[in-house]
Amino acid sequence: MLLEKINQINLTKFNEKFSFNHTIHTTKEELQQFIQLGDLQYVWLPACPRANRITSVFKWYKLDHSITEHHLSPYYKLGDNWVFDAEDDIFEETSIQDYFPKDIKATQPFLYDQSEKKIISNNTYHMSMLMAELMDEIKDVEADKSLFPIEYREMLRKWNAWLYKNVNLKIYQVASKTDEDKKSGMKELKTAYDLLNNYLSETDYLYGNQLTESDFRLFHNLIRHQIYFKQFKVFDRSLEEWTSLEQYVQRILKKHPKIFDDLYFDEIRKTHFRSEHNIKKYGFVEDIPSLEEVFPFSEK
């Protein structure tokens, strides 16, 4: 049922609706040139699921060997956006907004070329697909080791479109709503999770019987489920109520333990419960839930 829905997605219409016009784009060819020049910086926030997804792809292909990685501070400053850690030796300005054109809202993660002093991409929807496709070509990656195999790409793009609309974006849309609108959104999220739970009761991964870039788009939201449940209040139950989804997370962590290296659980917790943005939006919580409460998967 779910696979049929996804197979019917019209990618042209999706791309027209979600055009990402207010982001900075780069092409595969341009990205390759920037990587070869060796001045590329990758800036990301560990608390962010989309950043975590891109970082998982980034590390899978060992792009950290040719692109310098920078962490943002876990504390969002109202009026300043995300800020760099004080000890960062590349980015001298504090706020990421200082590195963006004035007509584009600063978002992370982003790729920054140090030699030209400009951001080359903050198109987070396409960035990880672009990285995977490029590295598959450069390294001639075998299909079963690829996160974006050529023979699956069309279907993976459809999976990504469905996940974006029904999970990745939907969680944050619902979190910002109130009353009946929020209740309606919660029902839609529950429906999406029910569909995924049923689907993953019969397969290990989303498509092709191997870990793909699309799995990271779901996995990094699922790993944060207790935050969406406890703080955002967009779900009315723990992830364990969706047995197949919980097993899916456990399976990925067991089979691919290196993913733990980029799951900064304590930073994620600090960002969600102590950044100015979230305190203003969800209120101050005196006693932050323990790591075990927020991240039942935090132990290797």
C-alpha positions in Angstrom: 0.0 0.0 0.0 2.7 2.5 1.0 5.0 1.5 -1.8 2.1 2.0 -4.3 1.5 5.5 -2.9 5.2 6.4 -3.3 5.5 5.0 -6.7 2.7 7.3 -7.9 4.5 10.4 -6.8 5.0 12.9 -9.6 8.5 14.3 -9.0 8.0 17.2 -11.4 5.0 18.4 -9.4 6.8 17.9 -6.1 9.8 19.9 -7.3 7.4 22.7 -8.5 5.7 22.8 -5.1 8.8 22.5 -3.0 11.2 24.5 -5.3 13.7 25.5 -2.6 14.1 28.8 -4.4 15.3 30.6 -1.3 18.4 28.5 -0.9 21.8 28.6 -2.5 22.3 25.8 -5.1 25.3 24.1 -6.6 25.7 21.5 -9.3 27.4 18.2 -9.1 30.2 19.4 -11.4 30.7 22.6 -9.3 30.8 20.5 -6.1 33.5 18.3 -7.6 35.6 21.3 -8.5 35.3 22.8 -5.1 36.2 19.5 -3.4 39.3 19.2 -5.7 40.4 22.7 -4.8 40.4 21.7 -1.1 39.0 24.9 0.5 35.5 23.6 1.2 34.1 23.9 4.7 31.0 21.9 5.9 29.1 23.6 8.7 26.4 21.8 10.7 24.5 21.6 13.9 24.4 18.1 15.5 20.9 18.7 17.0 19.3 19.1 13.6 18.0 15.9 11.9 18.5 17.2 8.4 22.1 18.1 9.3 22.6 14.7 10.9 21.3 13.0 7.7 23.7 15.0 5.5 26.6 14.3 7.9 25.8 10.6 7.8 26.2 10.6 4.0 29.2 12.9 4.3 31.0 10.5 6.6 29.9 7.3 4.7 31.8 8.5 1.7 34.7 9.8 3.9 34.2 13.4 2.6 35.7 14.6 5.9 39.1 13.6 4.4 38.7 16.4 1.9 36.2 18.9 3.4 36.8 20.5 6.8 33.9 20.0 9.3 32.7 22.7 11.7 30.1 22.3 14.5 27.8 25.1 15.4 27.1 25.9 19.1 24.1 24.0 20.5 22.6 27.3 21.7 20.4 29.3 19.3 20.7 33.0 20.0 17.5 35.0 19.3 18.4 37.8 16.9 21.7 36.2 15.9 20.6 32.8 14.5 22.9 29.9 15.0 26.4 30.9 16.2 29.9 29.4 15.9 31.8 28.0 18.8 34.2 30.7 20.1 37.3 28.6 19.2 36.4 28.3 15.5 39.5 29.3 13.5 37.9 29.8 10.1 34.7 31.6 10.8 35.6 34.9 12.5 32.1 36.3 12.6 29.8 34.9 15.3 26.5 34.4 13.5 26.0 32.3 10.4 23.8 35.1 9.1 27.0 37.2 8.5 28.0 34.7 5.8 24.8 34.7 3.8 23.6 37.2 1.2 21.2 39.7 2.8 18.2 38.4 0.8 18.6 34.8 1.9 17.8 33.5 5.4 20.7 31.8 7.0 20.1 28.1 7.5 22.4 25.1 8.2 24.0 22.9 7.3 25.9 24.7 4.5 29.0 24.3 2.3 31.3 27.3 2.3 34.2 27.9 0.0 37.0 29.6 2.0 39.0 30.8 -1.0 36.1 32.6 -2.6 34.5 33.5 0.8 31.0 32.4 -0.1 28.4 29.8 0.6 28.1 27.4 -2.3 25.1 25.5 -1.0 22.5 25.4 1.8 20.1 23.4 -0.2 19.7 20.8 2.5 17.0 18.8 0.6 19.3 17.9 -2.3 22.7 18.2 -0.7 23.1 14.6 0.5 21.8 13.2 -2.8 24.3 15.3 -4.6 27.1 14.2 -2.4 26.2 10.5 -2.8 25.7 10.7 -6.5 29.1 12.5 -7.0 31.1 10.2 -4.7 29.6 7.1 -6.4 31.0 8.4 -9.7 34.3 9.5 -8.4 35.1 6.4 -6.4 33.2 4.0 -8.7 31.3 2.7 -5.7 29.7 -0.8 -6.1 26.0 -0.8 -6.0 25.7 -2.7 -2.7 28.0 -0.1 -1.0 26.2 2.9 -2.4 23.7 5.0 -0.5 22.2 6.1 -3.8 22.5 3.2 -6.3 21.8 4.2 -9.9 19.1 1.5 -10.4 17.2 2.7 -7.3 17.6 6.5 -7.7 14.2 7.3 -9.3 12.4 5.4 -6.5 14.6 6.8 -3.8 13.8 10.3 -5.0 10.2 9.4 -4.7 10.7 8.1 -1.2 12.5 11.3 -0.3 9.6 13.4 -1.6 7.1 11.4 0.5 9.3 11.5 3.6 9.8 15.2 3.3 6.1 16.0 3.0 4.8 13.5 5.5 7.5 13.2 8.1 10.5 15.6 7.9 8.6 18.8 7.2 5.3 17.7 8.8 6.8 17.2 12.3 7.9 20.8 12.4 4.7 22.2 10.8 2.6 20.4 13.4 4.8 21.6 16.2 4.0 25.2 15.3 0.2 24.7 15.2 -2.3 24.9 18.0 -5.7 23.5 18.9 -7.7 21.8 16.1 -5.0 22.4 13.5 -2.5 20.6 15.7 -4.8 17.7 16.4 -5.4 17.3 12.7 -1.7 17.4 12.0 -1.0 14.8 14.7 -3.5 12.4 13.1 -1.7 12.8 9.8 1.7 12.1 11.4 0.2 9.0 13.1 -1.1 7.8 9.8 2.3 8.2 8.2 4.0 6.3 11.1 1.4 3.6 10.9 2.1 3.1 7.2 5.8 3.1 7.8 5.5 0.7 10.7 3.4 -1.8 8.6 5.8 -1.5 5.7 8.9 -2.0 7.8 7.4 -5.1 9.4 8.2 -6.9 6.1 11.6 -5.4 5.1 14.8 -4.2 6.7 15.2 -1.0 4.9 13.0 1.4 2.9 14.1 0.3 -0.5 16.4 -2.2 -2.2 17.2 -4.3 0.8 20.1 -2.1 1.8 20.8 1.1 3.7 20.3 4.1 1.5 20.3 7.9 1.7 16.5 7.7 2.1 16.9 5.6 5.3 18.9 8.4 6.9 16.0 10.8 6.2 13.7 8.7 8.3 16.2 7.4 10.8 17.4 10.8 12.1 13.8 11.8 12.9 13.0 8.5 14.6 16.1 8.8 16.8 14.6 12.1 18.1 11.2 10.7 18.6 11.1 11.3 22.4 11.8 15.0 21.8 8.9 15.2 19.4 6.7 13.3 21.9 7.8 15.0 25.1 8.6 18.6 24.0 7.0 19.2 20.7 3.9 17.2 21.7 3.2 16.2 18.1 2.9 12.5 19.0 0.8 10.9 21.7 3.0 7.8 22.2 6.6 6.6 22.5 8.3 5.1 19.5 8.1 1.6 21.2 4.4 1.7 20.4 5.4 1.3 16.7 7.4 -1.9 17.1 8.7 -2.2 13.6 10.0 1.4 13.6 11.8 0.9 16.9 13.3 -2.3 15.5 14.3 -0.5 12.3 16.3 2.1 14.4 17.9 -0.7 16.4 18.8 -2.6 13.3 20.5 0.3 11.6 22.5 1.1 14.7 23.5 -2.5 15.2 24.5 -3.1 11.5 26.1 0.4 11.1 27.6 1.3 14.5 29.8 4.1 13.1 26.6 6.2 12.9 27.0 6.6 16.7 30.1 8.7 16.1 27.9 11.6 14.8 25.0 11.3 17.2 25.9 13.9 19.7 23.1 13.0 22.1 23.9 15.5 24.8 24.3 18.4 22.4 20.9 17.5 20.9 19.4 17.5 24.3 21.0 20.9 25.2 19.8 22.5 22.0 16.2 21.4 22.4 15.8 22.2 26.0 18.3 25.2 26.5 18.5 27.2 23.2 16.7 30.5 23.4 14.5 29.7 20.4 13.0 26.5 22.0 12.6 28.1 25.4 10.6 30.9 23.8 8.5 28.4 21.8 8.0 25.6 24.3 8.7 27.1 27.7 11.5 26.7 30.2 11.9 23.2 31.6 13.7 23.3 35.0 14.7 19.6 35.0 15.9 18.4 31.6 15.0 14.8 30.9 17.9 12.4 31.2 19.8 11.1 28.2 18.2 7.7 28.8 14.7 9.2 28.7 15.3 11.2 25.6 17.5 8.8 23.7 16.8 5.1 24.6 19.1 4.2 21.8 22.1 6.2 23.1 24.1 3.1 24.2 26.2 1.2 21.7 
